[in-house]
Amino acid sequence: GIPSVIITHQLRVQTGLGNIADTTLQKLHYKYLDKFGATWVADTHQPPGLAGVLSHPDILPKQTSYLGLLSAFENTGVYNTDAATLLVLISGPEPQRSVLSKILWQQVLPHNGDVVFVEGSETAEAPQSIPAHITWHNRIAGERLHSLLQNAEMVICRSGYSTLMDLIALRKKAILIPTPGQTEQEYLGKLLAEQGLFYATPQAGFDLSSALSMAAKFPYNQSMLQDHFGNYKPVIDDWLATL
């Protein structure tokens, strides 16, 4: 009897096991989603949006509405076009977080330019020797993260959905490195690279110089998504009117 809403971007979860497994899981997923009064999808109504088939399956749950894209940075209205820093944002579960950290740390040491390196772990210990061109943090959030993103010419990060929406909101170029074995991130990395939204490359065999060279030639066709922040307002107003 309590009004309830669930917000998601994954209606058709990508299991990595094929369509039969995806469809079976989707039916089970919808049984839970339909227990809510409404399902709100954090993506554009028009496919493919940012999440592709994840948020645009052939059949929708009951009482589904699209919110557009969501980001804490969507209303800043300030975009730094003179940024020059390489921002490395590491996140995700172990052991892959540490694996990526080791790969990237060794490759930013000789990088010619300023680097901000964020470990994404409260327990991470600072390296014993940090060169002058690198600023190291264990974890960053909120306004400090906003400032770092604003001053980044290029971001290297995972292809997590919240991060992608923040990058779109701030109109930032990024090199995506999906977490190995996380089928959602692997799907999004492949999809967004094919759409020309973000450059993506696997963790295995990652080479910073090559990735930066390829990313410099990448189109980053994000303008079609940047007008889809704030679409949630009428959805919320309509829902509140029913209470």
Order of alpha helices (4+ residues) and beta strands (2+ residues): beta-alpha-beta-beta-beta-alpha-beta-beta-alpha-beta-alpha-beta-alpha-beta-alpha-alpha
